[in-house]
Amino acid sequence: MIRDNLLARILEAEREGWLGELEGLQSSLAHAEEKLAQLDAQISRQQESVDLGIPTFREIVARTTAVAAPPEPS
């Protein structure tokens, strides 16, 4: 949406000959596209994560182990 707005304003600035405005809008567009690329990369990295199946604290605490009795002296 912001990108589309900037593109429309760039076209208007070109049409009207507003060179200073055009330069600022092109700079804003470049920064917006850079930010979008960063966000896309972040989303991509999050989607690539793998669940290792590490147990939660509650799962660990809930486990009980049987302790073997020491052997009887003979």
Predicted model as a PDB file, atoms N, CA, C, CB and O in Angstrom, pLDDT in the B-factor column:
MODEL        1                                                                  
ATOM      1  N   MET A   1       0.822  -1.181   0.000  1.00 85.00           N  
ATOM      2  CA  MET A   1       0.000   0.000   0.000  1.00 85.00           C  
ATOM      3  C   MET A   1       0.873   1.255   0.000  1.00 85.00           C  
ATOM      4  CB  MET A   1      -0.939  -0.008   1.202  1.00 85.00           C  
ATOM      5  O   MET A   1       0.669   2.151  -0.819  1.00 85.00           O  
ATOM      6  N   ILE A   2       1.842   1.324   0.909  1.00 88.00           N  
ATOM      7  CA  ILE A   2       2.748   2.476   0.955  1.00 88.00           C  
ATOM      8  C   ILE A   2       3.550   2.542  -0.337  1.00 88.00           C  
ATOM      9  CB  ILE A   2       3.697   2.391   2.183  1.00 88.00           C  
ATOM     10  O   ILE A   2       3.752   3.611  -0.912  1.00 88.00           O  
ATOM     11  N   ARG A   3       4.007   1.363  -0.781  1.00 90.00           N  
ATOM     12  CA  ARG A   3       4.791   1.296  -2.018  1.00 90.00           C  
ATOM     13  C   ARG A   3       3.962   1.811  -3.195  1.00 90.00           C  
ATOM     14  CB  ARG A   3       5.267  -0.155  -2.288  1.00 90.00           C  
ATOM     15  O   ARG A   3       4.462   2.586  -4.011  1.00 90.00           O  
ATOM     16  N   ASP A   4       2.717   1.394  -3.288  1.00 93.00           N  
ATOM     17  CA  ASP A   4       1.837   1.845  -4.374  1.00 93.00           C  
ATOM     18  C   ASP A   4       1.633   3.356  -4.317  1.00 93.00           C  
ATOM     19  CB  ASP A   4       0.476   1.125  -4.300  1.00 93.00           C  
ATOM     20  O   ASP A   4       1.622   4.028  -5.348  1.00 93.00           O  
ATOM     21  N   ASN A   5       1.471   3.884  -3.107  1.00 95.00           N  
ATOM     22  CA  ASN A   5       1.286   5.321  -2.933  1.00 95.00           C  
ATOM     23  C   ASN A   5       2.525   6.072  -3.392  1.00 95.00           C  
ATOM     24  CB  ASN A   5       0.972   5.656  -1.467  1.00 95.00           C  
ATOM     25  O   ASN A   5       2.420   7.096  -4.066  1.00 95.00           O  
ATOM     26  N   LEU A   6       3.697   5.567  -3.029  1.00 94.00           N  
ATOM     27  CA  LEU A   6       4.935   6.218  -3.443  1.00 94.00           C  
ATOM     28  C   LEU A   6       5.088   6.194  -4.964  1.00 94.00           C  
ATOM     29  CB  LEU A   6       6.139   5.541  -2.780  1.00 94.00           C  
ATOM     30  O   LEU A   6       5.514   7.180  -5.565  1.00 94.00           O  
ATOM     31  N   LEU A   7       4.742   5.076  -5.576  1.00 95.00           N  
ATOM     32  CA  LEU A   7       4.830   4.989  -7.033  1.00 95.00           C  
ATOM     33  C   LEU A   7       3.903   6.003  -7.705  1.00 95.00           C  
ATOM     34  CB  LEU A   7       4.486   3.570  -7.503  1.00 95.00           C  
ATOM     35  O   LEU A   7       4.282   6.641  -8.687  1.00 95.00           O  
ATOM     36  N   ALA A   8       2.701   6.148  -7.179  1.00 96.00           N  
ATOM     37  CA  ALA A   8       1.748   7.124  -7.741  1.00 96.00           C  
ATOM     38  C   ALA A   8       2.274   8.541  -7.560  1.00 96.00           C  
ATOM     39  CB  ALA A   8       0.356   6.983  -7.072  1.00 96.00           C  
ATOM     40  O   ALA A   8       2.151   9.369  -8.463  1.00 96.00           O  
ATOM     41  N   ARG A   9       2.855   8.824  -6.409  1.00 96.00           N  
ATOM     42  CA  ARG A   9       3.399  10.166  -6.168  1.00 96.00           C  
ATOM     43  C   ARG A   9       4.631  10.434  -7.026  1.00 96.00           C  
ATOM     44  CB  ARG A   9       3.750  10.338  -4.688  1.00 96.00           C  
ATOM     45  O   ARG A   9       4.860  11.573  -7.434  1.00 96.00           O  
ATOM     46  N   ILE A  10       5.425   9.407  -7.306  1.00 95.00           N  
ATOM     47  CA  ILE A  10       6.578   9.564  -8.198  1.00 95.00           C  
ATOM     48  C   ILE A  10       6.104   9.913  -9.606  1.00 95.00           C  
ATOM     49  CB  ILE A  10       7.438   8.271  -8.222  1.00 95.00           C  
ATOM     50  O   ILE A  10       6.659  10.801 -10.254  1.00 95.00           O  
ATOM     51  N   LEU A  11       5.084   9.215 -10.070  1.00 95.00           N  
ATOM     52  CA  LEU A  11       4.531   9.517 -11.403  1.00 95.00           C  
ATOM     53  C   LEU A  11       4.021  10.956 -11.461  1.00 95.00           C  
ATOM     54  CB  LEU A  11       3.385   8.532 -11.755  1.00 95.00           C  
ATOM     55  O   LEU A  11       4.248  11.657 -12.446  1.00 95.00           O  
ATOM     56  N   GLU A  12       3.343  11.389 -10.420  1.00 95.00           N  
ATOM     57  CA  GLU A  12       2.839  12.759 -10.369  1.00 95.00           C  
ATOM     58  C   GLU A  12       3.993  13.767 -10.377  1.00 95.00           C  
ATOM     59  CB  GLU A  12       1.964  12.961  -9.117  1.00 95.00           C  
ATOM     60  O   GLU A  12       3.936  14.773 -11.083  1.00 95.00           O  
ATOM     61  N   ALA A  13       5.026  13.499  -9.602  1.00 95.00           N  
ATOM     62  CA  ALA A  13       6.170  14.406  -9.537  1.00 95.00           C  
ATOM     63  C   ALA A  13       6.885  14.485 -10.889  1.00 95.00           C  
ATOM     64  CB  ALA A  13       7.151  13.950  -8.444  1.00 95.00           C  
ATOM     65  O   ALA A  13       7.334  15.556 -11.299  1.00 95.00           O  
ATOM     66  N   GLU A  14       6.985  13.354 -11.570  1.00 95.00           N  
ATOM     67  CA  GLU A  14       7.587  13.354 -12.907  1.00 95.00           C  
ATOM     68  C   GLU A  14       6.750  14.176 -13.878  1.00 95.00           C  
ATOM     69  CB  GLU A  14       7.739  11.917 -13.431  1.00 95.00           C  
ATOM     70  O   GLU A  14       7.271  14.979 -14.654  1.00 95.00           O  
ATOM     71  N   ARG A  15       5.449  13.957 -13.815  1.00 95.00           N  
ATOM     72  CA  ARG A  15       4.524  14.655 -14.706  1.00 95.00           C  
ATOM     73  C   ARG A  15       4.557  16.171 -14.465  1.00 95.00           C  
ATOM     74  CB  ARG A  15       3.095  14.119 -14.512  1.00 95.00           C  
ATOM     75  O   ARG A  15       4.498  16.959 -15.409  1.00 95.00           O  
ATOM     76  N   GLU A  16       4.651  16.560 -13.206  1.00 94.00           N  
ATOM     77  CA  GLU A  16       4.618  17.976 -12.854  1.00 94.00           C  
ATOM     78  C   GLU A  16       6.001  18.632 -12.876  1.00 94.00           C  
ATOM     79  CB  GLU A  16       4.003  18.143 -11.488  1.00 94.00           C  
ATOM     80  O   GLU A  16       6.114  19.853 -12.762  1.00 94.00           O  
ATOM     81  N   GLY A  17       7.048  17.823 -13.023  1.00 93.00           N  
ATOM     82  CA  GLY A  17       8.395  18.379 -13.069  1.00 93.00           C  
ATOM     83  C   GLY A  17       8.941  18.793 -11.709  1.00 93.00           C  
ATOM     84  O   GLY A  17       9.782  19.688 -11.632  1.00 93.00           O  
ATOM     85  N   TRP A  18       8.485  18.167 -10.649  1.00 92.00           N  
ATOM     86  CA  TRP A  18       8.937  18.485  -9.295  1.00 92.00           C  
ATOM     87  C   TRP A  18      10.194  17.665  -8.993  1.00 92.00           C  
ATOM     88  CB  TRP A  18       7.811  18.198  -8.239  1.00 92.00           C  
ATOM     89  O   TRP A  18      10.107  16.608  -8.368  1.00 92.00           O  
ATOM     90  N   LEU A  19      11.334  18.135  -9.426  1.00 90.00           N  
ATOM     91  CA  LEU A  19      12.563  17.359  -9.356  1.00 90.00           C  
ATOM     92  C   LEU A  19      13.000  17.085  -7.915  1.00 90.00           C  
ATOM     93  CB  LEU A  19      13.666  18.082 -10.097  1.00 90.00           C  
ATOM     94  O   LEU A  19      13.418  15.970  -7.601  1.00 90.00           O  
ATOM     95  N   GLY A  20      12.908  18.081  -7.041  1.00 90.00           N  
ATOM     96  CA  GLY A  20      13.280  17.868  -5.631  1.00 90.00           C  
ATOM     97  C   GLY A  20      12.369  16.855  -4.967  1.00 90.00           C  
ATOM     98  O   GLY A  20      12.827  15.982  -4.230  1.00 90.00           O  
ATOM     99  N   GLU A  21      11.098  16.974  -5.226  1.00 94.00           N  
ATOM    100  CA  GLU A  21      10.121  16.027  -4.675  1.00 94.00           C  
ATOM    101  C   GLU A  21      10.361  14.626  -5.232  1.00 94.00           C  
ATOM    102  CB  GLU A  21       8.679  16.486  -4.991  1.00 94.00           C  
ATOM    103  O   GLU A  21      10.257  13.634  -4.510  1.00 94.00           O  
ATOM    104  N   LEU A  22      10.680  14.556  -6.507  1.00 94.00           N  
ATOM    105  CA  LEU A  22      10.926  13.281  -7.170  1.00 94.00           C  
ATOM    106  C   LEU A  22      12.101  12.549  -6.519  1.00 94.00           C  
ATOM    107  CB  LEU A  22      11.197  13.499  -8.666  1.00 94.00           C  
ATOM    108  O   LEU A  22      12.028  11.346  -6.266  1.00 94.00           O  
ATOM    109  N   GLU A  23      13.161  13.269  -6.258  1.00 94.00           N  
ATOM    110  CA  GLU A  23      14.343  12.661  -5.647  1.00 94.00           C  
ATOM    111  C   GLU A  23      14.022  12.109  -4.259  1.00 94.00           C  
ATOM    112  CB  GLU A  23      15.484  13.684  -5.558  1.00 94.00           C  
ATOM    113  O   GLU A  23      14.433  11.000  -3.918  1.00 94.00           O  
ATOM    114  N   GLY A  24      13.299  12.874  -3.472  1.00 95.00           N  
ATOM    115  CA  GLY A  24      12.920  12.423  -2.136  1.00 95.00           C  
ATOM    116  C   GLY A  24      12.006  11.211  -2.178  1.00 95.00           C  
ATOM    117  O   GLY A  24      12.155  10.290  -1.375  1.00 95.00           O  
ATOM    118  N   LEU A  25      11.070  11.205  -3.101  1.00 95.00           N  
ATOM    119  CA  LEU A  25      10.139  10.075  -3.225  1.00 95.00           C  
ATOM    120  C   LEU A  25      10.872   8.816  -3.677  1.00 95.00           C  
ATOM    121  CB  LEU A  25       9.006  10.412  -4.217  1.00 95.00           C  
ATOM    122  O   LEU A  25      10.583   7.720  -3.197  1.00 95.00           O  
ATOM    123  N   GLN A  26      11.814   8.969  -4.593  1.00 96.00           N  
ATOM    124  CA  GLN A  26      12.578   7.800  -5.048  1.00 96.00           C  
ATOM    125  C   GLN A  26      13.427   7.237  -3.915  1.00 96.00           C  
ATOM    126  CB  GLN A  26      13.474   8.170  -6.249  1.00 96.00           C  
ATOM    127  O   GLN A  26      13.579   6.021  -3.796  1.00 96.00           O  
ATOM    128  N   SER A  27      13.969   8.098  -3.099  1.00 96.00           N  
ATOM    129  CA  SER A  27      14.728   7.648  -1.936  1.00 96.00           C  
ATOM    130  C   SER A  27      13.819   6.905  -0.957  1.00 96.00           C  
ATOM    131  CB  SER A  27      15.405   8.844  -1.238  1.00 96.00           C  
ATOM    132  O   SER A  27      14.189   5.856  -0.428  1.00 96.00           O  
ATOM    133  N   SER A  28      12.637   7.452  -0.723  1.00 96.00           N  
ATOM    134  CA  SER A  28      11.679   6.799   0.185  1.00 96.00           C  
ATOM    135  C   SER A  28      11.265   5.444  -0.357  1.00 96.00           C  
ATOM    136  CB  SER A  28      10.436   7.682   0.394  1.00 96.00           C  
ATOM    137  O   SER A  28      11.134   4.479   0.397  1.00 96.00           O  
ATOM    138  N   LEU A  29      11.058   5.373  -1.678  1.00 96.00           N  
ATOM    139  CA  LEU A  29      10.675   4.104  -2.301  1.00 96.00           C  
ATOM    140  C   LEU A  29      11.792   3.074  -2.144  1.00 96.00           C  
ATOM    141  CB  LEU A  29      10.344   4.311  -3.796  1.00 96.00           C  
ATOM    142  O   LEU A  29      11.524   1.912  -1.840  1.00 96.00           O  
ATOM    143  N   ALA A  30      13.025   3.487  -2.346  1.00 97.00           N  
ATOM    144  CA  ALA A  30      14.153   2.562  -2.200  1.00 97.00           C  
ATOM    145  C   ALA A  30      14.233   2.024  -0.770  1.00 97.00           C  
ATOM    146  CB  ALA A  30      15.477   3.260  -2.580  1.00 97.00           C  
ATOM    147  O   ALA A  30      14.473   0.834  -0.567  1.00 97.00           O  
ATOM    148  N   HIS A  31      14.034   2.890   0.208  1.00 96.00           N  
ATOM    149  CA  HIS A  31      14.067   2.447   1.612  1.00 96.00           C  
ATOM    150  C   HIS A  31      12.887   1.533   1.935  1.00 96.00           C  
ATOM    151  CB  HIS A  31      14.061   3.660   2.557  1.00 96.00           C  
ATOM    152  O   HIS A  31      13.041   0.562   2.676  1.00 96.00           O  
ATOM    153  N   ALA A  32      11.726   1.832   1.392  1.00 95.00           N  
ATOM    154  CA  ALA A  32      10.547   0.989   1.631  1.00 95.00           C  
ATOM    155  C   ALA A  32      10.762  -0.401   1.032  1.00 95.00           C  
ATOM    156  CB  ALA A  32       9.275   1.644   1.030  1.00 95.00           C  
ATOM    157  O   ALA A  32      10.434  -1.409   1.657  1.00 95.00           O  
ATOM    158  N   GLU A  33      11.309  -0.448  -0.173  1.00 96.00           N  
ATOM    159  CA  GLU A  33      11.551  -1.747  -0.807  1.00 96.00           C  
ATOM    160  C   GLU A  33      12.622  -2.535  -0.057  1.00 96.00           C  
ATOM    161  CB  GLU A  33      11.967  -1.557  -2.272  1.00 96.00           C  
ATOM    162  O   GLU A  33      12.538  -3.759   0.041  1.00 96.00           O  
ATOM    163  N   GLU A  34      13.621  -1.843   0.469  1.00 96.00           N  
ATOM    164  CA  GLU A  34      14.653  -2.501   1.275  1.00 96.00           C  
ATOM    165  C   GLU A  34      14.036  -3.093   2.543  1.00 96.00           C  
ATOM    166  CB  GLU A  34      15.781  -1.502   1.641  1.00 96.00           C  
ATOM    167  O   GLU A  34      14.347  -4.222   2.919  1.00 96.00           O  
ATOM    168  N   LYS A  35      13.180  -2.344   3.184  1.00 95.00           N  
ATOM    169  CA  LYS A  35      12.518  -2.827   4.407  1.00 95.00           C  
ATOM    170  C   LYS A  35      11.632  -4.030   4.098  1.00 95.00           C  
ATOM    171  CB  LYS A  35      11.677  -1.701   5.054  1.00 95.00           C  
ATOM    172  O   LYS A  35      11.608  -4.994   4.863  1.00 95.00           O  
ATOM    173  N   LEU A  36      10.904  -3.981   2.984  1.00 94.00           N  
ATOM    174  CA  LEU A  36      10.065  -5.116   2.597  1.00 94.00           C  
ATOM    175  C   LEU A  36      10.912  -6.355   2.339  1.00 94.00           C  
ATOM    176  CB  LEU A  36       9.239  -4.773   1.351  1.00 94.00           C  
ATOM    177  O   LEU A  36      10.519  -7.462   2.708  1.00 94.00           O  
ATOM    178  N   ALA A  37      12.062  -6.181   1.712  1.00 95.00           N  
ATOM    179  CA  ALA A  37      12.958  -7.309   1.461  1.00 95.00           C  
ATOM    180  C   ALA A  37      13.458  -7.901   2.777  1.00 95.00           C  
ATOM    181  CB  ALA A  37      14.148  -6.870   0.586  1.00 95.00           C  
ATOM    182  O   ALA A  37      13.557  -9.120   2.913  1.00 95.00           O  
ATOM    183  N   GLN A  38      13.771  -7.042   3.744  1.00 95.00           N  
ATOM    184  CA  GLN A  38      14.214  -7.520   5.057  1.00 95.00           C  
ATOM    185  C   GLN A  38      13.109  -8.321   5.740  1.00 95.00           C  
ATOM    186  CB  GLN A  38      14.640  -6.335   5.947  1.00 95.00           C  
ATOM    187  O   GLN A  38      13.365  -9.378   6.318  1.00 95.00           O  
ATOM    188  N   LEU A  39      11.885  -7.814   5.671  1.00 93.00           N  
ATOM    189  CA  LEU A  39      10.760  -8.511   6.298  1.00 93.00           C  
ATOM    190  C   LEU A  39      10.495  -9.847   5.613  1.00 93.00           C  
ATOM    191  CB  LEU A  39       9.497  -7.639   6.257  1.00 93.00           C  
ATOM    192  O   LEU A  39      10.217 -10.841   6.285  1.00 93.00           O  
ATOM    193  N   ASP A  40      10.576  -9.884   4.279  1.00 92.00           N  
ATOM    194  CA  ASP A  40      10.397 -11.138   3.551  1.00 92.00           C  
ATOM    195  C   ASP A  40      11.455 -12.156   3.942  1.00 92.00           C  
ATOM    196  CB  ASP A  40      10.442 -10.891   2.047  1.00 92.00           C  
ATOM    197  O   ASP A  40      11.153 -13.338   4.105  1.00 92.00           O  
ATOM    198  N   ALA A  41      12.697 -11.701   4.093  1.00 91.00           N  
ATOM    199  CA  ALA A  41      13.782 -12.605   4.493  1.00 91.00           C  
ATOM    200  C   ALA A  41      13.548 -13.123   5.900  1.00 91.00           C  
ATOM    201  CB  ALA A  41      15.145 -11.894   4.410  1.00 91.00           C  
ATOM    202  O   ALA A  41      13.797 -14.297   6.177  1.00 91.00           O  
ATOM    203  N   GLN A  42      13.073 -12.267   6.793  1.00 89.00           N  
ATOM    204  CA  GLN A  42      12.801 -12.685   8.173  1.00 89.00           C  
ATOM    205  C   GLN A  42      11.684 -13.726   8.204  1.00 89.00           C  
ATOM    206  CB  GLN A  42      12.420 -11.468   9.047  1.00 89.00           C  
ATOM    207  O   GLN A  42      11.780 -14.721   8.923  1.00 89.00           O  
ATOM    208  N   ILE A  43      10.643 -13.502   7.439  1.00 88.00           N  
ATOM    209  CA  ILE A  43       9.530 -14.462   7.378  1.00 88.00           C  
ATOM    210  C   ILE A  43      10.017 -15.786   6.812  1.00 88.00           C  
ATOM    211  CB  ILE A  43       8.365 -13.906   6.520  1.00 88.00           C  
ATOM    212  O   ILE A  43       9.643 -16.854   7.296  1.00 88.00           O  
ATOM    213  N   SER A  44      10.850 -15.709   5.786  1.00 85.00           N  
ATOM    214  CA  SER A  44      11.386 -16.922   5.170  1.00 85.00           C  
ATOM    215  C   SER A  44      12.214 -17.722   6.169  1.00 85.00           C  
ATOM    216  CB  SER A  44      12.236 -16.569   3.944  1.00 85.00           C  
ATOM    217  O   SER A  44      12.104 -18.946   6.233  1.00 85.00           O  
ATOM    218  N   ARG A  45      13.044 -17.030   6.947  1.00 81.00           N  
ATOM    219  CA  ARG A  45      13.858 -17.717   7.957  1.00 81.00           C  
ATOM    220  C   ARG A  45      12.985 -18.373   9.017  1.00 81.00           C  
ATOM    221  CB  ARG A  45      14.832 -16.737   8.619  1.00 81.00           C  
ATOM    222  O   ARG A  45      13.288 -19.474   9.476  1.00 81.00           O  
ATOM    223  N   GLN A  46      11.913 -17.711   9.405  1.00 78.00           N  
ATOM    224  CA  GLN A  46      11.028 -18.275  10.431  1.00 78.00           C  
ATOM    225  C   GLN A  46      10.332 -19.524   9.914  1.00 78.00           C  
ATOM    226  CB  GLN A  46       9.984 -17.238  10.877  1.00 78.00           C  
ATOM    227  O   GLN A  46      10.114 -20.471  10.670  1.00 78.00           O  
ATOM    228  N   GLN A  47       9.986 -19.534   8.645  1.00 76.00           N  
ATOM    229  CA  GLN A  47       9.291 -20.681   8.074  1.00 76.00           C  
ATOM    230  C   GLN A  47      10.227 -21.868   7.878  1.00 76.00           C  
ATOM    231  CB  GLN A  47       8.654 -20.300   6.748  1.00 76.00           C  
ATOM    232  O   GLN A  47       9.768 -23.004   7.762  1.00 76.00           O  
ATOM    233  N   GLU A  48      11.533 -21.615   7.840  1.00 75.00           N  
ATOM    234  CA  GLU A  48      12.496 -22.680   7.654  1.00 75.00           C  
ATOM    235  C   GLU A  48      12.909 -23.342   8.959  1.00 75.00           C  
ATOM    236  CB  GLU A  48      13.700 -22.148   6.957  1.00 75.00           C  
ATOM    237  O   GLU A  48      13.626 -24.343   8.941  1.00 75.00           O  
ATOM    238  N   SER A  49      12.474 -22.806  10.083  1.00 69.00           N  
ATOM    239  CA  SER A  49      12.892 -23.369  11.358  1.00 69.00           C  
ATOM    240  C   SER A  49      12.338 -24.782  11.522  1.00 69.00           C  
ATOM    241  CB  SER A  49      12.432 -22.474  12.520  1.00 69.00           C  
ATOM    242  O   SER A  49      11.276 -25.124  11.002  1.00 69.00           O  
ATOM    243  N   VAL A  50      13.081 -25.573  12.250  1.00 74.00           N  
ATOM    244  CA  VAL A  50      12.728 -26.977  12.440  1.00 74.00           C  
ATOM    245  C   VAL A  50      12.466 -27.220  13.918  1.00 74.00           C  
ATOM    246  CB  VAL A  50      13.851 -27.917  11.912  1.00 74.00           C  
ATOM    247  O   VAL A  50      13.244 -26.799  14.774  1.00 74.00           O  
ATOM    248  N   ASP A  51      11.386 -27.890  14.203  1.00 75.00           N  
ATOM    249  CA  ASP A  51      11.073 -28.251  15.584  1.00 75.00           C  
ATOM    250  C   ASP A  51      11.916 -29.457  15.952  1.00 75.00           C  
ATOM    251  CB  ASP A  51       9.548 -28.550  15.772  1.00 75.00           C  
ATOM    252  O   ASP A  51      11.779 -30.524  15.354  1.00 75.00           O  
ATOM    253  N   LEU A  52      12.782 -29.290  16.929  1.00 80.00           N  
ATOM    254  CA  LEU A  52      13.671 -30.367  17.347  1.00 80.00           C  
ATOM    255  C   LEU A  52      13.035 -31.288  18.370  1.00 80.00           C  
ATOM    256  CB  LEU A  52      14.938 -29.796  17.907  1.00 80.00           C  
ATOM    257  O   LEU A  52      13.626 -32.292  18.769  1.00 80.00           O  
ATOM    258  N   GLY A  53      11.843 -30.948  18.788  1.00 84.00           N  
ATOM    259  CA  GLY A  53      11.161 -31.802  19.733  1.00 84.00           C  
ATOM    260  C   GLY A  53      11.762 -31.757  21.127  1.00 84.00           C  
ATOM    261  O   GLY A  53      11.678 -32.739  21.865  1.00 84.00           O  
ATOM    262  N   ILE A  54      12.356 -30.655  21.496  1.00 85.00           N  
ATOM    263  CA  ILE A  54      12.932 -30.525  22.832  1.00 85.00           C  
ATOM    264  C   ILE A  54      11.791 -30.479  23.847  1.00 85.00           C  
ATOM    265  CB  ILE A  54      13.835 -29.246  22.940  1.00 85.00           C  
ATOM    266  O   ILE A  54      10.863 -29.683  23.708  1.00 85.00           O  
ATOM    267  N   PRO A  55      11.860 -31.322  24.853  1.00 81.00           N  
ATOM    268  CA  PRO A  55      10.767 -31.362  25.820  1.00 81.00           C  
ATOM    269  C   PRO A  55      10.695 -30.072  26.650  1.00 81.00           C  
ATOM    270  CB  PRO A  55      10.931 -32.571  26.744  1.00 81.00           C  
ATOM    271  O   PRO A  55      11.702 -29.409  26.899  1.00 81.00           O  
ATOM    272  N   THR A  56       9.495 -29.752  27.057  1.00 82.00           N  
ATOM    273  CA  THR A  56       9.302 -28.586  27.914  1.00 82.00           C  
ATOM    274  C   THR A  56       9.691 -28.946  29.341  1.00 82.00           C  
ATOM    275  CB  THR A  56       7.833 -28.084  27.853  1.00 82.00           C  
ATOM    276  O   THR A  56       9.869 -30.119  29.670  1.00 82.00           O  
ATOM    277  N   PHE A  57       9.819 -27.938  30.177  1.00 82.00           N  
ATOM    278  CA  PHE A  57      10.173 -28.172  31.579  1.00 82.00           C  
ATOM    279  C   PHE A  57       9.150 -29.085  32.247  1.00 82.00           C  
ATOM    280  CB  PHE A  57      10.272 -26.839  32.341  1.00 82.00           C  
ATOM    281  O   PHE A  57       9.520 -29.988  32.997  1.00 82.00           O  
ATOM    282  N   ARG A  58       7.882 -28.859  31.983  1.00 81.00           N  
ATOM    283  CA  ARG A  58       6.840 -29.689  32.612  1.00 81.00           C  
ATOM    284  C   ARG A  58       6.960 -31.154  32.192  1.00 81.00           C  
ATOM    285  CB  ARG A  58       5.442 -29.158  32.247  1.00 81.00           C  
ATOM    286  O   ARG A  58       6.726 -32.059  32.992  1.00 81.00           O  
ATOM    287  N   GLU A  59       7.322 -31.374  30.946  1.00 79.00           N  
ATOM    288  CA  GLU A  59       7.484 -32.759  30.493  1.00 79.00           C  
ATOM    289  C   GLU A  59       8.672 -33.430  31.185  1.00 79.00           C  
ATOM    290  CB  GLU A  59       7.670 -32.803  28.966  1.00 79.00           C  
ATOM    291  O   GLU A  59       8.629 -34.618  31.507  1.00 79.00           O  
ATOM    292  N   ILE A  60       9.717 -32.660  31.403  1.00 79.00           N  
ATOM    293  CA  ILE A  60      10.902 -33.216  32.060  1.00 79.00           C  
ATOM    294  C   ILE A  60      10.608 -33.522  33.524  1.00 79.00           C  
ATOM    295  CB  ILE A  60      12.092 -32.243  31.948  1.00 79.00           C  
ATOM    296  O   ILE A  60      10.971 -34.587  34.023  1.00 79.00           O  
ATOM    297  N   VAL A  61       9.954 -32.592  34.211  1.00 79.00           N  
ATOM    298  CA  VAL A  61       9.660 -32.754  35.630  1.00 79.00           C  
ATOM    299  C   VAL A  61       8.652 -33.881  35.848  1.00 79.00           C  
ATOM    300  CB  VAL A  61       9.127 -31.442  36.219  1.00 79.00           C  
ATOM    301  O   VAL A  61       8.710 -34.567  36.869  1.00 79.00           O  
ATOM    302  N   ALA A  62       7.756 -34.076  34.934  1.00 67.00           N  
ATOM    303  CA  ALA A  62       6.711 -35.081  35.099  1.00 67.00           C  
ATOM    304  C   ALA A  62       7.255 -36.498  34.986  1.00 67.00           C  
ATOM    305  CB  ALA A  62       5.621 -34.870  34.072  1.00 67.00           C  
ATOM    306  O   ALA A  62       6.596 -37.449  35.408  1.00 67.00           O  
ATOM    307  N   ARG A  63       8.443 -36.649  34.425  1.00 62.00           N  
ATOM    308  CA  ARG A  63       9.009 -37.987  34.281  1.00 62.00           C  
ATOM    309  C   ARG A  63       9.499 -38.499  35.633  1.00 62.00           C  
ATOM    310  CB  ARG A  63      10.163 -37.982  33.256  1.00 62.00           C  
ATOM    311  O   ARG A  63      10.039 -37.749  36.447  1.00 62.00           O  
ATOM    312  N   THR A  64       9.297 -39.775  35.844  1.00 62.00           N  
ATOM    313  CA  THR A  64       9.815 -40.397  37.068  1.00 62.00           C  
ATOM    314  C   THR A  64      10.724 -41.535  36.652  1.00 62.00           C  
ATOM    315  CB  THR A  64       8.656 -40.909  38.002  1.00 62.00           C  
ATOM    316  O   THR A  64      10.497 -42.178  35.627  1.00 62.00           O  
ATOM    317  N   THR A  65      11.714 -41.774  37.416  1.00 62.00           N  
ATOM    318  CA  THR A  65      12.625 -42.881  37.117  1.00 62.00           C  
ATOM    319  C   THR A  65      12.595 -43.865  38.271  1.00 62.00           C  
ATOM    320  CB  THR A  65      14.075 -42.371  36.864  1.00 62.00           C  
ATOM    321  O   THR A  65      12.455 -43.479  39.431  1.00 62.00           O  
ATOM    322  N   ALA A  66      12.724 -45.106  37.947  1.00 64.00           N  
ATOM    323  CA  ALA A  66      12.762 -46.145  38.961  1.00 64.00           C  
ATOM    324  C   ALA A  66      14.215 -46.327  39.390  1.00 64.00           C  
ATOM    325  CB  ALA A  66      12.149 -47.487  38.428  1.00 64.00           C  
ATOM    326  O   ALA A  66      15.096 -46.531  38.555  1.00 64.00           O  
ATOM    327  N   VAL A  67      14.451 -46.252  40.662  1.00 67.00           N  
ATOM    328  CA  VAL A  67      15.805 -46.413  41.179  1.00 67.00           C  
ATOM    329  C   VAL A  67      15.941 -47.867  41.651  1.00 67.00           C  
ATOM    330  CB  VAL A  67      16.106 -45.387  42.352  1.00 67.00           C  
ATOM    331  O   VAL A  67      15.153 -48.364  42.456  1.00 67.00           O  
ATOM    332  N   ALA A  68      16.960 -48.513  41.122  1.00 70.00           N  
ATOM    333  CA  ALA A  68      17.176 -49.916  41.515  1.00 70.00           C  
ATOM    334  C   ALA A  68      17.682 -49.966  42.951  1.00 70.00           C  
ATOM    335  CB  ALA A  68      18.187 -50.621  40.554  1.00 70.00           C  
ATOM    336  O   ALA A  68      18.513 -49.154  43.357  1.00 70.00           O  
ATOM    337  N   ALA A  69      17.178 -50.914  43.703  1.00 74.00           N  
ATOM    338  CA  ALA A  69      17.601 -51.100  45.088  1.00 74.00           C  
ATOM    339  C   ALA A  69      19.018 -51.668  45.091  1.00 74.00           C  
ATOM    340  CB  ALA A  69      16.617 -52.042  45.860  1.00 74.00           C  
ATOM    341  O   ALA A  69      19.363 -52.483  44.235  1.00 74.00           O  
ATOM    342  N   PRO A  70      19.835 -51.243  46.048  1.00 76.00           N  
ATOM    343  CA  PRO A  70      21.192 -51.802  46.107  1.00 76.00           C  
ATOM    344  C   PRO A  70      21.128 -53.292  46.413  1.00 76.00           C  
ATOM    345  CB  PRO A  70      22.046 -51.069  47.174  1.00 76.00           C  
ATOM    346  O   PRO A  70      20.208 -53.756  47.088  1.00 76.00           O  
ATOM    347  N   PRO A  71      22.091 -54.026  45.923  1.00 78.00           N  
ATOM    348  CA  PRO A  71      22.049 -55.492  46.185  1.00 78.00           C  
ATOM    349  C   PRO A  71      22.186 -55.803  47.676  1.00 78.00           C  
ATOM    350  CB  PRO A  71      23.177 -56.216  45.402  1.00 78.00           C  
ATOM    351  O   PRO A  71      22.869 -55.095  48.415  1.00 78.00           O  
ATOM    352  N   GLU A  72      21.544 -56.843  48.081  1.00 81.00           N  
ATOM    353  CA  GLU A  72      21.583 -57.297  49.477  1.00 81.00           C  
ATOM    354  C   GLU A  72      22.975 -57.860  49.793  1.00 81.00           C  
ATOM    355  CB  GLU A  72      20.479 -58.374  49.743  1.00 81.00           C  
ATOM    356  O   GLU A  72      23.553 -58.586  48.983  1.00 81.00           O  
ATOM    357  N   PRO A  73      23.507 -57.523  50.971  1.00 79.00           N  
ATOM    358  CA  PRO A  73      24.821 -58.136  51.324  1.00 79.00           C  
ATOM    359  C   PRO A  73      24.650 -59.640  51.588  1.00 79.00           C  
ATOM    360  CB  PRO A  73      25.445 -57.434  52.593  1.00 79.00           C  
ATOM    361  O   PRO A  73      23.646 -60.070  52.156  1.00 79.00           O  
ATOM    362  N   SER A  74      25.626 -60.410  51.176  1.00 69.00           N  
ATOM    363  CA  SER A  74      25.483 -61.867  51.368  1.00 69.00           C  
ATOM    364  C   SER A  74      26.284 -62.395  52.518  1.00 69.00           C  
ATOM    365  CB  SER A  74      25.885 -62.595  50.132  1.00 69.00           C  
ATOM    366  O   SER A  74      26.256 -63.595  52.790  1.00 69.00           O  
TER     367      SER A  74                                                      
ENDMDL                                                                          
END                                                                             
